[in-house]
């Protein structure tokens, strides 16, 4: 085992700060920064703010200034490579250079092609010592995990898709008569809202809109922003009076994007009058092209996409290999015959199953929460 780094506390704290950007910084990555003087004393710290606001490095430098600390020769611990380009804000590299920082320790490189190593080069060219942690360093792994959606969008051009489901222990998500509220308890529902809040957008199908008239916001947790909303509605059956149009954005614009394959101009006009953005995405059989939709959402800067839909749309996402992660809440009860969490198949062989790797299990108010990554899919698409 490698010896512990003497300055590891700086990066540990930077990762704690990055967590504070979890529900705040979308679509920008969640980044934390800590400034230490030569004695190892913290002289400034910060995390990335809302899009268009200061990044972690600038916040840490401002914090040092507010403390009347000098940053000359200080070491900056940053959880992601400082940006080197003009985006919504000026380059963070320039701010660190102007502050006469002596060394920058970086957990992982930025996958954004506009950065991708250029930040390291720019700092080194200015005479600043740069240390990049190895890819398997715990801090590097933690930073990438925290920004899994950002890395997905930058490397694949599409968001990280997390499918949330809730069912009884025998896999029933609703009774045969359609009743489904509430299978899980209040704590699990609040936990589900926390996962909504960290996502850039929540996606559902028109069937859920028609059956439940949900708001699909994150009202059960404190959050400075509400996720955008995506509706898959091939034939534009979403009512213009649906509650999802009335959900507040906490002072920030909450977009409602409806992907469709319709030419119904009257329905288009009514939904646009309610505030929806209509996006034609026709696929086979008059349905929405789901892979094309994900690429479009990537262009709209969606990092994490929280899928919360019915069994049919869940099944479509799984059949087409579009799910990256499953978030499943299991209530300690048996409900027998009823709706399943996802409709796909029937499979002909066991090796056609969707294989998952469980990454976390925990008790949430008496319900079991399972987080699992999709590892292999062999379902033949029909």
PESULDA-V59407 format. One record per backbone hydrogen bond with DSSP energy under -1.0 kcal/mol. NH is the residue of the N-H (numbers start at 1). CO is the residue of the C=O. E is the energy in kcal/mol with one decimal. If there is no record, write none. Layout:
nh = {NH	NH}
co = {CO	CO}
e = {E	E}
//
This chain:
nh = {8	10	12	13	14	15	16	17	18	19	20	21	22	24	25	28	33	34	35	36	37	40	43	44	46	48	49	53	59	60	61	62	63	64	65	66	67	68	69	73	74	75	76	77	78	79	81	87	93	95	96	97	98	99	100	101	102	103	104	105	106	107	115	118	121	122	123	124	125	127	128	129	131	133	137	141	142	143	144	145	146	147	148	151	152	153	154	155	156	160	162	163	164	165	167	168	169	171	173	175	178	183	189	190	191	192	193	194	195	196	197	198	199	200	201	202	203	204	206	209	210	211	212	213	221	228	229	230	231	232	233	236	242	245	246	252	257	258	259	260	261	265	268	269	270	271	272	273	275	276	277	279	281	283	287	289	290	293	294	295	296	297	298	299	300	301	302	305	306	307	308	314	315	316	317	318	319	320	321	322	324	325	326	327	328	329	330	331	333	339	343	352	353	355	357	359	360	362	364	367	368	369	370	371	372	373	374	375	376}
co = {5	7	8	9	10	11	12	13	14	15	17	18	19	21	21	25	46	77	44	75	41	37	35	35	33	31	54	50	55	56	57	58	59	60	61	62	63	65	64	100	71	36	103	34	105	32	108	89	83	91	92	93	94	95	97	96	74	74	129	76	131	78	112	115	117	118	119	120	121	124	123	102	104	106	134	137	138	139	140	141	142	143	145	147	148	149	150	151	152	303	305	325	307	327	329	172	333	168	339	179	175	180	185	186	187	188	189	190	191	192	193	194	196	304	304	228	306	230	232	205	206	207	208	209	218	200	255	202	257	204	259	233	239	242	243	249	229	277	231	279	234	263	264	265	266	267	268	269	272	271	256	258	260	287	284	281	288	289	290	291	292	293	294	295	296	298	297	160	201	162	203	310	311	312	313	314	315	316	318	317	161	161	372	163	370	165	368	167	331	174	311	349	350	376	373	371	371	369	367	364	330	362	328	360	326	357	324	355	355}
e = {-1.2	-1.6	-2.2	-2.3	-1.9	-2.2	-1.7	-2.3	-2.2	-1.5	-1.3	-1.7	-1.6	-1.1	-2.1	-2.4	-2.5	-2.1	-3.4	-2.7	-2.3	-2.1	-2.8	-1.2	-2.2	-2.0	-2.5	-3.2	-2.3	-2.4	-2.2	-2.5	-2.1	-2.2	-2.1	-2.4	-1.3	-1.4	-2.7	-3.1	-2.2	-2.9	-2.9	-3.1	-2.9	-1.9	-1.9	-2.1	-2.2	-1.1	-2.2	-2.5	-2.8	-1.4	-1.7	-2.0	-2.1	-1.7	-2.7	-3.2	-3.1	-2.2	-2.7	-2.9	-2.1	-2.5	-2.1	-2.4	-2.5	-1.9	-2.1	-2.1	-2.7	-2.7	-2.1	-2.5	-2.4	-2.3	-2.1	-2.3	-2.3	-1.3	-1.4	-2.6	-1.8	-2.6	-2.2	-2.1	-3.1	-2.9	-2.8	-2.9	-3.0	-2.9	-2.5	-1.9	-2.4	-1.9	-2.7	-3.1	-2.2	-1.1	-2.0	-2.4	-2.2	-2.3	-1.8	-1.7	-1.6	-1.9	-2.6	-1.3	-1.1	-1.6	-1.5	-2.8	-3.0	-2.4	-2.0	-1.6	-2.7	-2.3	-2.8	-1.4	-1.2	-2.6	-3.0	-3.2	-2.6	-2.2	-2.8	-1.3	-2.0	-1.7	-1.9	-1.9	-3.1	-2.7	-2.5	-1.9	-2.5	-1.2	-2.1	-2.5	-2.0	-2.3	-2.5	-1.9	-1.2	-2.3	-3.0	-2.9	-3.5	-3.1	-1.4	-2.9	-1.1	-2.1	-2.1	-1.8	-2.0	-2.5	-2.0	-1.8	-1.2	-1.6	-2.1	-3.0	-2.8	-2.9	-3.0	-2.4	-2.2	-2.0	-2.4	-2.2	-2.9	-1.9	-1.4	-2.7	-1.9	-1.8	-3.4	-3.1	-2.8	-2.4	-3.1	-2.9	-2.6	-2.1	-2.6	-1.6	-1.7	-2.6	-2.8	-2.8	-1.7	-1.9	-3.4	-1.6	-2.6	-3.1	-3.1	-2.9	-2.3	-2.7	-2.1	-3.5	-1.5}
//
